[in-house]
Every structure is written in C-alpha cells, then in structure tokens.
Amino acid sequence: MTFGARARVVNPRLGTYFSIFAALFTALFLLVLIFEQLNLNESLLRLAFFAGPILIYAGIGLSVGSNDTLNYFAAGRRVPAAYTGLLLAASAMGATFVVAGTGAFFFAGFDALVLLIGTLTGLVVMAITLAPFYRKFGAFTVPSYLGRRFDSRPLRIASAAVVAVPMLLVLSAELRMGAEIGGRLVAINPSLIVCVLALSVAIITGAGGKRSFTWAGVAQSIALFLALLGVATAVSVIITNLPIPQLANGPIARGLVRNEVNEGLQLVNVWPLAFDLPGDGFAALTKPYMQPFGDVGVLSFGLAILSIAAGISTAPWLLPRVAATPSVYEARKALGWATVFSGLALLTVSSVAIFMRDFALDAVMSERLGPLPKWLFEAAAAHLVSFDQTAARLAFNGLHFDRDGVLFALPIATGLPQAFVYLLLAGALAGALVTAGATTASLSAILGEDVVQGMSWEPVAPDTRVWISRGFTGVVVVCGAALTIIAPTDPLRLVLWALSLTGASLFPVMILSVWWKRLTATGAIAAVVSGFVTAALAILMSEIGAVSAPSPVAGILALPISLAVAIGVSLLRQEATRHTLEIVRDIRVPGGEIIYDREMQRLQLRKHART
C-alpha cells in the first residue's frame, strides 16, 4: 500500500450505527424484563444476556474486517476523538477496575481513591506529555516508536520483550474476571467460559486488527456505560429521588460516619507502607467508609497513585490508540473525552459502594426490629453475600460480601427485578472483552511487527505483514487463556502488577524520548531492561516475604532506578545522530506529515530503486 498524507473522511453514519446498537442492547434488556415478569425460564434469560451481546460484537468485528495495512494496524487513522476517548476509558478500566473497584470502594472506602486518582492522573499525563507527540510520530506500536525514534533495532526488540509480560498479565486478569462474570450468567465450567471469551476476542481482533477491535470495542464500551450508569441512576432515584448518583450519595456518606462507628466499626491505624485493598473472595467490613489511610498507608497511597498513573500513561495497549485519530488535535480531544468518561464511571462505582454500605448498615443496625432484610437471603442465594441465616441479629463481622459481587448485589438490595442484575453482568462482561481485545490487538501487532521483523526496518509485503500479525492473534489469546486457567490469580492484583512493570520500565524512556534530546539508544535500552528487571524482582521478593513493601507498589520503586540509568548512561556515551535529533524536533511540531508514514514511504522508494 502507499503511505503518506491523504484525505481520510470520517464515516458520517457512525452515530447512527452505534445508536442502533444502543437501541438493540436496550431492547434486549426490556425484552428480558418483560419475559421475567411472564415467568419465562431464568436460564434462557441469562443465556440471552451472555450469548446475545457476544454475537453482536463478533458480527461488528467481522463486518469491518480488512487486509489493508493502515486499516489493520491503525484503523485507517480516522477514528473520531469521542469514540477514541470512549474506547480509551473503557480499555483503561476494564472489568477489573469496574467490578473489583466497586468492591474496593465498598470495603476500603476513602483508600480506594488510589484507583480513581491514579487512573485520571495517568490519562492527564498521557494527554499532556505523550499522546500528541506519539500521534505526530504515528507508529503502530510502542516498540516501533522507540526503535525508529532512536534508530535502534536492539531497543525495538528489547522493549517488545519487556512489554509482552504486563500485557499478558492484563489479558489474563480480564479473562478471569470475564469468566467469573460469565459464570453468574451461565452455569458452565469456568475454563470453558475462558475459552469462549478468548475465541470471541480472537475472532473480533483477527478479522481486521485495530479496525475491527475499534468498532466492536466502541460497542462494548457503550454496553458497559449503559449498564453501569443506567442501573446506578435507577437506584439513585429509588433511594434519593435524584437521578444523579455521582452527586446524590453525599448525604448518605455523611450519615455513615457516625452510624458505622456506633455499630462497631472502629478507626484503624496502619503503618505508612501498608497496602491492604481487599482481595478476591468474601470479607467483612472492618473500618468506617470515610476514614482515610485505614487500609492503605500514607506512603503506599502516594506510591500506588504514581504506579497506576505511570503505567496507564505509557501502557502499550492504550497509547497506540491515539495513532488512529485523524490529527494531533483530535488526539488531544480524545484524551479529554477519555478523562471525562473514566471519571464518570469511577465516580459511579464509588456511588454504588456508598449505596451498598447504607444497605449493609441497615442490616446490622441495633435499632432495627423484625427479621433480617429479605434481600440478604436473595443475595446469599446468588452467592454474593454470606452470613448465618439462622441468626436473629447480625454484626458487621458476621456479614461477609464477595468483593467482585458487590456491584451485582445493589439491584437485589434495592428490590429491582433480576433483569437489572443481568444488565450489569452483561455490561461488566463487555468491559472485560474490550480490555482483553485492546491487549490482544496490541500484543499481536508487537509480536508480528517488532519481534518477527524486529531486525529489519523494511516491512514485508502488505498482505504478508497483516497475516503475520493475524496469526499471532491466535497465539496471544491461547497464551492468555492458558495462563488464566493454569495460574488463577486475583485480577486486581494482576493489573496493579502490570501497571507497576509498565511504569517502571517504559515511563522514564517514553517521557525522555520526547523531552530530552540527549537520551541515547544505549541509555534507553539500559533503562527499559533495568526498570523491568528491578520491578519484577521487587514484586517477586515482596510476594515471598523477602521485602516489607507490598507487591502492588513494590514494582514502582524501580522507576527512579530506570530514570537514573537512562540519564547516566546517556551522559557517559553520547551517540545521538543528526537524524534522531531531527526526528525529535519534528515530533514537537503538531502539524505536518506523519513521521512513521513518511519513513515507510522512503523505505518503499529505496526498495523500488534497488529493484
């Protein structure tokens, strides 16, 4: 194909197409709601919410499949800012931050703000320091950007090997979370659900790469936000008469402060480096919602924010998304939309946690008369809550909630029909699929572009190039599914590890590649490798108890080491060429020709001249 600047027209019917999808998703919910009132078989209703959306996503992915190189690796560079922002927000959160994040807010209260602050800070840092310049460069993958920026093939291969590890961790986390969610909809073996989800991701991303993932992922993101915001708004109207859950929970939160202490939740003091966000499984409430630094120490709070922000701002499954926007200006707008959507979703998640805290407090209130609330028994039947069902009264230590079931317990506690639970499950499953698709599409491109062809700047024939990456799509999903089945681990912990590894290894190099001309290829290689190795060792030693720092934040302690190595090695051996300096100057100019496309065009011209 021909690389270079050309007019790319955004499809004016995109709004219509996704409005149709939103209408279909809403119609599915309304039909299930009606059939539930008609006492239709519950298994059929659950199956409809599991299989129906997945088939629609696969249909969208297959319908926009392409063998064109630019379409396959960058969605044609014509994805509007709002859709890119929506996709970035959903991919950054995934089902892990939505489902497990709700449980974290429910149990840890104030301390779970590390997830919200870290995510939003990471997107803001990406918008200001990296996204516009990465879009100007236009590389399909982060290792390709680093390789071309420093004119170094070893750096390209080293960074590809490093980023593959955290991406596999994120893929495994989302597949496991998706299997747990799917298991609440259909009663089949969790390993089989993992295989079904992996197959759907392979079909969607394999058909057209970033193009197929983009449009199927936007539909999945719409499903996630429709489910989360729709149910939270309905609950807010029932409880507070206000349809704005993000604001209506304030009076409830103020009421929790005094009542929770009166019912036995005492203030907890932890050491500054503690990091005790709830793990997967059942647990009881141990601290008041509004108490700061009762589960996460002051020092760990700051380190966790830095770890999440550094990881998200340079995540190789998120940053290349901006290369699909039509211009640098659209890339900036996309990050603005991503920040808005992420903030809205995470504020909604915290509102859900406050509402559920209020229901839990009502169940254990000493002034409560009569039997235990009916919703507790319904939630226990759905394996969301555990308690002594023969007891006349409960205390907080006798009421255990499943961390990953808090979100789905809210409609039951409010007395809404089961269709609202199914809607939330379908939305959360869409969130798992969108992040799994983002990591699969990016990792398969990295393996095909930067590992197989890493020692050559001249790509193979366009069709061969696409099929190599398409073949790696199957390899990636098989590896992710196998890791999920063989070594099941808490998804939230896996994501935090992945962000620590990414931030420690990539953040210094990516920032310096734009803002410090004297950074050399040798310094970049040393920084990437040393940051990754140090972070991985810190996490491993924390898990075996050799160091006192908790593993979710231990990895980010390698970031200053990586930064120091990058600067030190670059100052010792200055090897920046005139070509690399010109690239840096060109990156900082927002307008003009896309650098990566220009380089590919030059390579093609040289190849034609030789032949």
N, C-alpha and C positions, 0 to 999 in steps of 0.2 A: 504494500500500500504506500501512498505518498504521505510523508509527514510535512507539516508546515502549517502556517496560518491559513485558515479558511473560514468562511461564514458558517456558523452552526446555529440552526434555528431550533429553539426550544418548542417542543410539541405543545400547541395551544390547548389541546384537549386533555392534558394531564389532570386538570382539576375535575373534569367530567368523569374520567375513568376512575379516579380514586373516590369520587363521590358515589359512583355506582358500587364500588367495593364497600364503602362505609354503609351504604344502604343495605347491601346484601348481609353484612355482618349484623346490622341492627335487626334486619328481618329474621335472621336465624335466631337471634335472642328472643324476639317476640313470638315466633312460632313455638320455640321450646317452652316459653312461658305459658302459652295457651294450652299446649299439649300436656303440660304438667298439671294444669287445672282440670284437664279431662282425664287425668289418671292414666296417661299412656305409660308404657313400660319405661322405668327410670334408666335402665341400661341403654336403651335406644337413644334417649335424650343425651346421655353422657357421650355415647359414641358419635352422635351428630356434632357435638361441640369439639370432639377430638379430631375426627377424620375430615369433617366439612372444611374448616379453615385450611388444613394442611393441603387438601386437594386444590383449593383455590390458589394458595401460594405457589404450588407446583405448576398449575396452569399458567399463572402470570409469568413465572420464570421461563417456562418452555416457549411461551408465545413471543417473547422478546429475545430469544436466543440468537447468537451472532457468531460468525467466524472472522469478522473484521478485527484487526489488531487493536485499533483505537477504541472500538466499542467494547471489546473483551476486557481490556486492561484499564480503561478509564471511562467507561460508559459514554464514549463519544465526546467527552468534555462539554456536555450540555445539560447537566442536571441543575435545575434552579436552586437558588440559595435556600428557600424554605424547605424543600424536600431533602436537601443535603443536611440541613440543620436538624430536621426531624430524625433522619437516619443516624446522624452522629450521636444525638441524645440517647436514642434507644440502644444503640450499639455500646455506648459508654456505660450505661446502667445494666442492661440485660435483665434476665430474670433474677440474677443473684442479688443485685442492689435493690430491686423492687420487692422481691419476696423475702429474702433473708434480711434485707434492710428494714422492712416493716417489723420483723421480729427483733432486730437490734434496737430500734427506737422503742419498742414495747418494753423490753427488759432493761435496757441501759438508759433510756430517756435522753437527757442532755448529752451524754457522752457519745451517742450515735451521730451527733452532728459532724463528727470527723468524716463520715461518708458524704454528707451534703456539701460541707465546706471544701473538702478535698476535690470532689468532682467538679464543682463550679470553678474553683481556682485553677484546676488543670485546663478547663476549656478556655478560661480567660487568658492564661499564659499561652496556650496554643494560638489563640486569636491574635495576640499582640506580637509575639516573638517569633512564631514559626509558620503559621498557616499561609499568610500572604506570600512569603518568600518561597515556601515549598510549592505553592501553586504557580508562581512565576517560573520555577525550575521545571515543574511538570512531570517528574519521574513517576513511574508506575508503582515503585516500591521504595521503602526507606533505604535498604542496602544499595539499590541502584542510584539513589540520590547521593549517598555517601561515596560510592565508587566513582561516579562522574565528577562530583564536587572536588575530590582530591586526586582524581585521575589515578586511582589505585585499585587494581584488581584484588590484591590480598585483603584490603579493607572491605571490599564488597562481599567477599566470601566469608570473612570473619564475622561481620555484622549479620549476615544471613544465618550463620550457625547459631549466633547468640540469640537472635530474636525468635528463633523457632521454638525455644523452650518455653518462654512465657506465653506464647500464642497457643501452644498445645495445652498448657495449664488452663487457660481461659476456655478453650474449646471443651475440655473435659468437665470443667465446672458447669458450663451451660448445659451440656448434655445430661449431666447428673441431675441438675435442677429440673431440666425438662422431663427426665424420667420420673422424678418424684411427682411433678405436677400431672403428667400423663397418667401415672398410677392412680391418682384420685379421680380420673375420668373413666378409665377403662381398667378392668380387673384382669390384666395380663402380666406376664413376667417382666420385671423392670429391665432386664437385659434385652428383651425383645423390643421394649419401647425405645431403648437407646439405639438399637439397630434401625428401627423405623425412622426415628428423628434424624439419624446420620444419613440414611438413604434419601430422605426428603431434602436435606441440605445439599447432598451431592447432586441431586437432580436439578435443584434450583440454580446453584452456582456453576455447575458444569455446562449447562446449556448455553450460557452467554457470559460467563465470568462476572465482572463488575456490573455489566449492563443488566443481566438477569437478576443478580443479587440486589441491585439498586431498586428496581421497581417492585420486586417481591418483598424486599426489606421495608420499603415505604408502606406497603400494605400491612405488613406485620407490625410496624410501628403504630400505624393508625389503630389497629386492633388493640394493641397494648394500652394506648392512651384512652381510647373509647371505653374500654372495660374499667380501667382504674378510675378515671375521672367520673364516669357515669355512676358507678356504684358508690363512690365516696360522696358524690353530690346527693344521691338519693338518701343515703344515711344521714347526711348533714341536715337535709330538710326535715327528716323524721325527728331528729334529736333536737335541733336548734331552730328549725323553721327558716334557716338561711341556706341558700343554695351555693354557698362558697365555703367549702370545708377548710380551705387553707387559712381562712380568717375566723371562721365560726368556732374553732376549737379553743380560743383564748380563755373564755370564761370557764370552760371545763378544766383546762390545765391549772388555772388559779385555784379552783376548788379541790384539785387533787393534792395540793401542797399540804394542807392541814389534815385532811381526812386520812391520807395514807400513813402519816406518822401516828395518828390516833389508833389506827388498826394494826400497828405492829411493825411497819417498815421504818427502820431507824437509819440515820445517816451513817455512811460507810466511809472509812478512811483507807486509802490505798497508797502505796509508795509511788513516787513520780513516774517510774518506768513500767507500771502495771498496764496490761492491755487485756482486759477480760470481757470483751464483747461476747455475747452468747454463742456457743457452738450449735451444731445441728442436733436435733433431738428435743426432749422435753426438759423444762426447767421451771422453777418457781420465781416469782418476783422477790427481790432482796433489797431494793433501795427505792427511795422516792423518785418519781419521774423527773422532777425539776432539780435534783441535786447534781451539781457538776463534779466531775472527777471522782465518781464513786466506783466506776468500773474501769475507766481509762485514766491513768495518771496524767499530771500536767505535762510532763516531758513527752510521754508517749502520745498525748493528744497532738502536740505540735509535730512530732516526727511522723505520725500517721497522716496528717494533712499534707506534709511535704511529700511523703511516699506516694499517696494517691494522686496528688497534683502532678508530680514529676512523671509518674507512669502514664497518666491519661494524656498529658500534653505531648508526649513523644510516642504514644502507642502505635506500633506499626500496623495495627488493624483499624486505626481511626484516622491518623494523619493523612494517609494516601487518599482518603475520601475527598479532600479539598481539591485534588487534581482533576476531579470530574466536573467541577464548576466551570461556567463559561469564561470567567475572568477573575482577576485578583480581587476586584471589588465584590464580586459575588461570593468569593471565598470568605472575605471579612463578614459579609452579611450572614453567611451560613453559620459561622461560629457564634454570631449574635443570636440567631434562632436556636442553635443548639443549647446555649446557656439558658435561654428562656424556657425551652421545653424541659431540660433537665431540672431546673429549679422548680418548675411547676410540678413535675412528677414526684420529686423528693419531698417537697412540702406537703403534697397529698399523702405520701407514705407516712410522714410524721403525724398528720392529722388522723389517719386510720389508727395509728398506735395509741393516740390520746383517747379516741373514742373507745377502743377496746380496753384501755386502762380503766375508764369510767365504768364499763360493764363489769370488769373484774372486781373493782372496788365495791360495786353494788352487791356482788355475790357474797362478799365476806363482811359486809357492814354489820357491826354488833347490834345496831338498832333494827336490822331487818327482821321482820316477822314472817311466819309461814314457811312453806317448803322452799328448797333451793330452786332457783330460776329454771324454767323448762329448757332454755337454750343451752344450759350446761350439759344436759343429758343428750341433746341433739348433737352438740359439738363433740362430746365423748364418743357417740356412735360413729361419727365421721373421723375419729382418731385425730382430732385437733386439740382436745383437752383431756387431761387425766386427773381424776380425783376419787375420793371414797364416796361412792354413790349411796351408801347406807348412812352417811353422817347427816346429822340434823343441821350442823353449822360448819362452816369452813373458815380457815385462816389462810393467809397468803402462802404459808409454807405447805399447805395441803392442796393447793390448786396449781397444777402444772400445765403449761401451754407448750405446744410444739412450735419452735421458733419459726419454721417455714410454713406453719399453718395459721399464724395469727391473722394474716391478710384475709384468708378464706373463712375465718371464724366470724368476721364482722357482720356479713349479711345474716348469718344464723342468729347471732346475738340480737340483731335488730328486728328479727322476725320476718325478714323478706323471704320470698319464695326461693326454692333451690336453684331456679334459673339464674339468679344473680350470682350464686356461687359458681355455677358452670361458666358464666360470662367471665368472672375473674380468673378462673383456671385457664380458659381459652386465651385471655389476654396475656397472662403470665407465660403460657407456652409460646405465644408469639414472640415475647421478649427473649426467651431462650433461643428460639430459632434465629432471630435477627442477629444476635451477637455471635452465635455459632456460625452463621453464614458469613459474617464480616471476617472472622478469623480464618475460616476455610478459604474464602476467596483471596485474602491477602497472603496467607501462607503458601497456597498452591502457586501463586504468582511468584513469590520469593524463591521457592524451590525450582520452578521452571526457568525463571529469568536469571537469578543470581547464584544458584548452585550449579545447575547443569551447564549454563552458559557463562559462568562467572569469570572465566579466564579469557574471554573474548568480548571486545566491545561491539563486534558486528553480530547482530542477531541473525538467526537462521531465517529461512523463508517464512512469510507471514502465516501461512496455514500450518506449517510445522510448529512454529512458535506457539500458536494457540493450542494445538493438540497436545504439546508437551505439558503445558500448564493444566489443561483439562484432565490429562491423565493423573497429574499429581493431586487433583481434587479428590479422586477416589482414594489415593494413598493417605491423604490428610484425614479424611473422615474415618477411615479404617483405624488409623493410629489413635485418633481421638476417642473412638468408641471402645477400642481395646483398653486404653488407659482408664476410661471410666468404669468399665466392667471389672478389670483386674485389680485396680487400686482405688476403690471409692474413698473419697476424702471430702471434708466439709467444703462446699463450693465457695463460701465467703472467704475462707482461709486460702483457697487456691487462687482466687482473684487477687487478694491482697499480696500474696507471694509474687504473682505475675507482675503486678504493678511495681513492686519493690525492685524486682530484677530489671524491668524495663527502665525505670527511672535511674537506677544506679549505673547502668551500662550505656544508655543512649542519651539521657538528658544533657550531660555536660558537652558531649560531642556535637549534638544537634544545635544547641544554643551557640557554641563557639564557632560552628561552621558558618553561621550567618553573621555573627557579631565580632569575630576576631580573625582578621586576615592571616595572622601568623601561625595559626594552627596548621600543623603538617599532617601528612598521611601517617607517618610513623607515630606521632603523638595520638592521632585518632585511633589507630589500631591498639596501641598500648592502653588507652583509656577504656575502650569498649571491652577488651578482654579482662583487664584488671578489675573493672567495675563489676562485670558479671561474675567472675570467679570469687571475688571477695564477698559479694552479696549472697551467692549460693552457699559459700562456706558458713557465712553468718547465720543463714536460715537453718542449715543443717545442724550446726552446733547448738543453736537455740532449741531445736526440736529434741536433741538428745540430752539437753540439760547442761551442756558444757559452758554456756554463757547465760547470764541472767536476763539479757534483753529478750523480750517476746519476739517470736519469729515473724509476725506480720510487720513489725517495724525494724527488725534487725537488719534486713537487707539494705534499707536506705542509708544505713551508716556507711556503706561503701561509696556513696555519692561524692563526698569530699575527696576520697582517695582517687576516684576516677578523674575528678576535676584537676587535682594536683598533678597527676600523672600526665594528663593531656597538656597542661601548660608547661610542666617541667621538661618533658621530652621534646616538645616543640621549640623551646628556647635553647635547648642543648644542640639540636640539629635542625637548622633552618633549611628547608628544601622546597619552599613554596615556589612554583614556577609562574611565569608570566600568564600562562593560560588559566591556571587556577585563580589567580588574582583577578583576572578579567571576569571569570565566572562569578566571583563574589560581588564585584561591582554591578554586574548585570542582574544578579538576584535582587539587589536592593532597589532596582528601578521597577516600579509597579507595572508599567506598560511595556509594550513591545512584544517581540516574538517569544514563544515558549522555548526555553533553553534546551530541554530534552528533545523536543521535536526537531529543533534546528540541528542538534548533534546527530540525530538519527538520519536526517536528510543528508548531511555531509558524508556520513559513513556510506550511505547508498550511492552517492555520486562517486565516491572513491572506488567503490566496488564495481560500478559500471565502467569507470575509466580503465580499471585494470583488465576487465573482460572484453 
